[in-house]
Amino acid sequence: MNKLCILAGCALMVFGMVPAEAKPSAVAAVSAVLSRPTPAARKAEIGRQVAMMCNLSLSGGDLDRASAFIEANRARGAHWVAEQISRSELGDACSD
């Protein structure tokens, strides 16, 4: 579970690394992902959010792992998912 959190963190940690006035909060970004109706749509939204927040395209494997983490934990809600990401070891994934 921790390894999956870390891998998903690579994809989503970017949300907590930027000023709130410039980008959506981590919870808002995760909420945008969770609001999509299907797994494919949520996966695509992960890619869009990371690109928007970080000007970074995820590899297919990273996107798959992030998507798997979201699917396994989406019932826990955006706050929980964002908290797990913020606790991951990959907080520097998108720092300038």
MIVEXVEX-930602 format. One record per atom (N, C-alpha, C, CB): atom name; residue number from 1; y negated, z, x. Coordinates in pm, whole numbers, plus 50000, padded with zeros to 5 digits. Glycine has a CB too. Example, Ala and Ser with C-alpha at 12.3 -4.5 7.8 and 13.67 -1.06 7.14 Angstrom:
BEGIN
REC   atom   seq       v       w       u
REC      N     1   50569   50780   51319
REC     CA     1   50450   50780   51230
REC      C     1   50330   50780   51320
REC     CB     1   50447   50905   51131
REC      N     2   50225   50708   51285
REC     CA     2   50106   50714   51367
REC      C     2   49997   50787   51290
REC     CB     2   50060   50572   51408
END
This chain:
BEGIN
REC   atom   seq       v       w       u
REC      N     1   50119   50000   50082
REC     CA     1   50000   50000   50000
REC      C     1   49874   50000   50086
REC     CB     1   50000   50120   49907
REC      N     2   49872   50083   50192
REC     CA     2   49753   50087   50277
REC      C     2   49727   49953   50344
REC     CB     2   49767   50194   50383
REC      N     3   49833   49886   50389
REC     CA     3   49814   49757   50453
REC      C     3   49756   49656   50353
REC     CB     3   49946   49705   50511
REC      N     4   49805   49661   50230
REC     CA     4   49752   49571   50129
REC      C     4   49606   49601   50100
REC     CB     4   49834   49580   50001
REC      N     5   49570   49730   50096
REC     CA     5   49429   49767   50077
REC      C     5   49343   49713   50190
REC     CB     5   49415   49920   50068
REC      N     6   49393   49724   50310
REC     CA     6   49317   49676   50426
REC      C     6   49299   49525   50419
REC     CB     6   49387   49715   50557
REC      N     7   49405   49454   50384
REC     CA     7   49395   49309   50374
REC      C     7   49299   49268   50263
REC     CB     7   49533   49248   50350
REC      N     8   49306   49334   50152
REC     CA     8   49213   49304   50044
REC      C     8   49071   49341   50085
REC     CB     8   49253   49379   49916
REC      N     9   49061   49447   50162
REC     CA     9   48931   49488   50212
REC      C     9   48866   49380   50295
REC     CB     9   48943   49614   50293
REC      N    10   48945   49307   50368
REC     CA    10   48892   49196   50447
REC      C    10   48820   49097   50357
REC     CB    10   49004   49126   50526
REC      N    11   48877   49077   50241
REC     CA    11   48818   48981   50149
REC      C    11   48701   49037   50072
REC     CB    11   48921   48932   50053
REC      N    12   48704   49164   50041
REC     CA    12   48606   49220   49948
REC      C    12   48509   49320   50008
REC     CB    12   48677   49283   49838
REC      N    13   48532   49366   50128
REC     CA    13   48446   49468   50186
REC      C    13   48303   49421   50201
REC     CB    13   48499   49511   50319
REC      N    14   48287   49293   50206
REC     CA    14   48154   49237   50222
REC      C    14   48057   49286   50116
REC     CB    14   48160   49087   50220
REC      N    15   48107   49324   50001
REC     CA    15   48021   49364   49892
REC      C    15   47945   49492   49922
REC     CB    15   48102   49383   49766
REC      N    16   47999   49577   50004
REC     CA    16   47933   49702   50035
REC      C    16   47851   49697   50162
REC     CB    16   48033   49810   50046
REC      N    17   47847   49585   50228
REC     CA    17   47784   49576   50358
REC      C    17   47642   49521   50355
REC     CB    17   47867   49492   50447
REC      N    18   47589   49490   50238
REC     CA    18   47456   49429   50230
REC      C    18   47364   49515   50146
REC     CB    18   47465   49288   50172
REC      N    19   47235   49504   50165
REC     CA    19   47143   49583   50084
REC      C    19   47158   49554   49935
REC     CB    19   47000   49556   50127
REC      N    20   47146   49656   49854
REC     CA    20   47167   49642   49710
REC      C    20   47067   49546   49648
REC     CB    20   47157   49777   49641
REC      N    21   46944   49541   49699
REC     CA    21   46845   49453   49639
REC      C    21   46871   49306   49671
REC     CB    21   46708   49492   49686
REC      N    22   46946   49277   49774
REC     CA    22   46972   49139   49812
REC      C    22   47099   49084   49747
REC     CB    22   46983   49128   49962
REC      N    23   47198   49168   49728
REC     CA    23   47328   49124   49678
REC      C    23   47378   49224   49574
REC     CB    23   47431   49109   49794
REC      N    24   47473   49181   49493
REC     CA    24   47531   49275   49397
REC      C    24   47601   49390   49469
REC     CB    24   47630   49203   49303
REC      N    25   47612   49502   49400
REC     CA    25   47685   49614   49458
REC      C    25   47833   49581   49466
REC     CB    25   47663   49743   49375
REC      N    26   47907   49662   49541
REC     CA    26   48051   49642   49552
REC      C    26   48116   49647   49415
REC     CB    26   48113   49748   49645
REC      N    27   48075   49742   49333
REC     CA    27   48134   49754   49199
REC      C    27   48100   49632   49114
REC     CB    27   48084   49883   49130
REC      N    28   47977   49583   49124
REC     CA    28   47939   49465   49046
REC      C    28   48018   49342   49090
REC     CB    28   47789   49439   49061
REC      N    29   48038   49328   49219
REC     CA    29   48115   49214   49270
REC      C    29   48261   49222   49226
REC     CB    29   48106   49207   49423
REC      N    30   48319   49340   49236
REC     CA    30   48458   49357   49191
REC      C    30   48467   49337   49040
REC     CB    30   48511   49497   49231
REC      N    31   48368   49386   48967
REC     CA    31   48366   49365   48821
REC      C    31   48364   49217   48786
REC     CB    31   48244   49434   48759
REC      N    32   48289   49139   48863
REC     CA    32   48285   48995   48840
REC      C    32   48424   48934   48857
REC     CB    32   48185   48926   48936
REC      N    33   48496   48981   48956
REC     CA    33   48632   48932   48978
REC      C    33   48722   48975   48862
REC     CB    33   48688   48984   49113
REC      N    34   48717   49103   48828
REC     CA    34   48805   49156   48724
REC      C    34   48774   49099   48586
REC     CB    34   48795   49306   48720
REC      N    35   48654   49049   48565
REC     CA    35   48617   48997   48433
REC      C    35   48681   48862   48403
REC     CB    35   48467   48984   48423
REC      N    36   48735   48797   48501
REC     CA    36   48796   48666   48479
REC      C    36   48927   48683   48403
REC     CB    36   48819   48592   48614
REC      N    37   48959   48590   48312
REC     CA    37   49072   48610   48220
REC      C    37   49212   48585   48276
REC     CB    37   49053   48523   48105
REC      N    38   49223   48511   48385
REC     CA    38   49356   48478   48436
REC      C    38   49364   48510   48585
REC     CB    38   49388   48328   48411
REC      N    39   49486   48526   48637
REC     CA    39   49500   48548   48782
REC      C    39   49437   48436   48866
REC     CB    39   49647   48560   48817
REC      N    40   49454   48312   48823
REC     CA    40   49395   48200   48898
REC      C    40   49243   48207   48898
REC     CB    40   49441   48066   48839
REC      N    41   49186   48243   48785
REC     CA    41   49041   48255   48776
REC      C    41   48991   48372   48860
REC     CB    41   48996   48271   48630
REC      N    42   49065   48483   48860
REC     CA    42   49025   48598   48943
REC      C    42   49033   48562   49091
REC     CB    42   49113   48720   48912
REC      N    43   49136   48489   49129
REC     CA    43   49151   48447   49269
REC      C    43   49034   48358   49310
REC     CB    43   49285   48374   49290
REC      N    44   48999   48264   49225
REC     CA    44   48886   48175   49255
REC      C    44   48756   48255   49266
REC     CB    44   48872   48066   49146
REC      N    45   48740   48354   49179
REC     CA    45   48618   48437   49183
REC      C    45   48610   48520   49310
REC     CB    45   48613   48529   49062
REC      N    46   48724   48565   49361
REC     CA    46   48723   48636   49490
REC      C    46   48663   48545   49595
REC     CB    46   48869   48681   49532
REC      N    47   48711   48422   49600
REC     CA    47   48657   48326   49697
REC      C    47   48509   48303   49680
REC     CB    47   48730   48195   49685
REC      N    48   48463   48290   49557
REC     CA    48   48319   48269   49531
REC      C    48   48237   48390   49574
REC     CB    48   48295   48239   49382
REC      N    49   48285   48509   49540
REC     CA    49   48210   48630   49574
REC      C    49   48200   48647   49725
REC     CB    49   48275   48753   49510
REC      N    50   48309   48625   49795
REC     CA    50   48306   48639   49941
REC      C    50   48213   48534   50002
REC     CB    50   48449   48625   50000
REC      N    51   48220   48412   49954
REC     CA    51   48132   48307   50006
REC      C    51   47986   48341   49981
REC     CB    51   48166   48172   49943
REC      N    52   47956   48393   49863
REC     CA    52   47818   48427   49829
REC      C    52   47768   48544   49913
REC     CB    52   47807   48461   49680
REC      N    53   47851   48645   49929
REC     CA    53   47808   48766   49996
REC      C    53   47804   48751   50148
REC     CB    53   47899   48880   49959
REC      N    54   47885   48665   50200
REC     CA    54   47913   48668   50343
REC      C    54   47905   48533   50411
REC     CB    54   48048   48725   50366
REC      N    55   47885   48428   50332
REC     CA    55   47888   48293   50386
REC      C    55   48015   48271   50468
REC     CB    55   47764   48266   50472
REC      N    56   48126   48311   50409
REC     CA    56   48255   48308   50475
REC      C    56   48359   48253   50379
REC     CB    56   48296   48448   50525
REC      N    57   48441   48161   50427
REC     CA    57   48553   48113   50346
REC      C    57   48678   48183   50394
REC     CB    57   48569   47958   50357
REC      N    58   48755   48234   50299
REC     CA    58   48879   48302   50333
REC      C    58   48989   48200   50358
REC     CB    58   48921   48399   50222
REC      N    59   49079   48233   50450
REC     CA    59   49197   48150   50468
REC      C    59   49284   48162   50343
REC     CB    59   49277   48192   50597
REC      N    60   49373   48070   50325
REC     CA    60   49462   48076   50210
REC      C    60   49543   48204   50205
REC     CB    60   49556   47958   50212
REC      N    61   49590   48249   50320
REC     CA    61   49668   48373   50325
REC      C    61   49586   48495   50291
REC     CB    61   49728   48391   50462
REC      N    62   49463   48502   50342
REC     CA    62   49375   48615   50310
REC      C    62   49341   48617   50162
REC     CB    62   49247   48609   50395
REC      N    63   49314   48501   50107
REC     CA    63   49283   48493   49965
REC      C    63   49404   48533   49880
REC     CB    63   49238   48350   49928
REC      N    64   49523   48491   49921
REC     CA    64   49645   48530   49850
REC      C    64   49664   48682   49853
REC     CB    64   49768   48461   49912
REC      N    65   49643   48743   49968
REC     CA    65   49659   48888   49981
REC      C    65   49555   48963   49900
REC     CB    65   49651   48931   50128
REC      N    66   49432   48917   49903
REC     CA    66   49327   48981   49824
REC      C    66   49358   48969   49675
REC     CB    66   49189   48919   49855
REC      N    67   49404   48853   49635
REC     CA    67   49439   48831   49496
REC      C    67   49556   48920   49453
REC     CB    67   49475   48683   49473
REC      N    68   49655   48933   49539
REC     CA    68   49769   49020   49507
REC      C    68   49724   49165   49491
REC     CB    68   49876   49010   49617
REC      N    69   49633   49210   49576
REC     CA    69   49581   49346   49565
REC      C    69   49508   49366   49432
REC     CB    69   49487   49378   49682
REC      N    70   49425   49270   49395
REC     CA    70   49352   49278   49269
REC      C    70   49449   49280   49152
REC     CB    70   49255   49159   49255
REC      N    71   49548   49193   49153
REC     CA    71   49643   49187   49041
REC      C    71   49722   49317   49030
REC     CB    71   49738   49068   49058
REC      N    72   49760   49375   49142
REC     CA    72   49839   49499   49140
REC      C    72   49757   49619   49095
REC     CB    72   49897   49526   49277
REC      N    73   49625   49613   49111
REC     CA    73   49542   49731   49087
REC      C    73   49431   49712   48985
REC     CB    73   49482   49774   49214
REC      N    74   49425   49600   48919
REC     CA    74   49312   49573   48830
REC      C    74   49302   49671   48714
REC     CB    74   49321   49433   48777
REC      N    75   49414   49727   48671
REC     CA    75   49410   49824   48560
REC      C    75   49339   49953   48601
REC     CB    75   49552   49856   48512
REC      N    76   49325   49977   48729
REC     CA    76   49257   50097   48778
REC      C    76   49106   50085   48769
REC     CB    76   49297   50125   48922
REC      N    77   49055   49965   48752
REC     CA    77   48913   49945   48732
REC      C    77   48835   49912   48858
REC     CB    77   48856   50064   48671
REC      N    78   48714   49861   48834
REC     CA    78   48628   49813   48943
REC      C    78   48588   49925   49038
REC     CB    78   48504   49747   48886
REC      N    79   48556   50044   48984
REC     CA    79   48514   50154   49071
REC      C    79   48625   50193   49168
REC     CB    79   48473   50275   48987
REC      N    80   48748   50203   49118
REC     CA    80   48860   50241   49204
REC      C    80   48884   50134   49310
REC     CB    80   48988   50264   49121
REC      N    81   48887   50007   49270
REC     CA    81   48911   49899   49366
REC      C    81   48801   49897   49472
REC     CB    81   48918   49762   49293
REC      N    82   48675   49909   49429
REC     CA    82   48564   49909   49526
REC      C    82   48575   50027   49621
REC     CB    82   48430   49913   49453
REC      N    83   48617   50142   49570
REC     CA    83   48632   50261   49656
REC      C    83   48742   50239   49759
REC     CB    83   48664   50385   49571
REC      N    84   48853   50179   49719
REC     CA    84   48961   50152   49814
REC      C    84   48914   50056   49923
REC     CB    84   49083   50094   49741
REC      N    85   48836   49958   49884
REC     CA    85   48783   49862   49981
REC      C    85   48690   49934   50078
REC     CB    85   48709   49747   49910
REC      N    86   48604   50020   50026
REC     CA    86   48509   50089   50113
REC      C    86   48579   50183   50211
REC     CB    86   48408   50166   50030
REC      N    87   48697   50230   50175
REC     CA    87   48774   50318   50263
REC      C    87   48861   50243   50363
REC     CB    87   48861   50409   50181
REC      N    88   48866   50112   50352
REC     CA    88   48952   50034   50440
REC      C    88   48893   50029   50581
REC     CB    88   48972   49891   50385
REC      N    89   48975   49984   50673
REC     CA    89   48933   49975   50813
REC      C    89   48857   49847   50844
REC     CB    89   49054   49983   50903
REC      N    90   48836   49765   50746
REC     CA    90   48772   49636   50771
REC      C    90   48632   49629   50717
REC     CB    90   48854   49526   50711
REC      N    91   48560   49737   50726
REC     CA    91   48423   49743   50678
REC      C    91   48329   49651   50753
REC     CB    91   48372   49883   50687
REC      N    92   48367   49608   50871
REC     CA    92   48282   49519   50951
REC      C    92   48315   49372   50930
REC     CB    92   48295   49553   51098
REC      N    93   48390   49341   50828
REC     CA    93   48437   49204   50807
REC      C    93   48323   49104   50795
REC     CB    93   48523   49196   50683
REC      N    94   48209   49148   50748
REC     CA    94   48101   49055   50723
REC      C    94   47968   49108   50776
REC     CB    94   48090   49026   50575
REC      N    95   47969   49198   50868
REC     CA    95   47842   49249   50921
REC      C    95   47780   49147   51014
REC     CB    95   47862   49384   50995
REC      N    96   47649   49147   51014
REC     CA    96   47576   49050   51100
REC      C    96   47560   49105   51239
REC     CB    96   47439   49017   51042
END
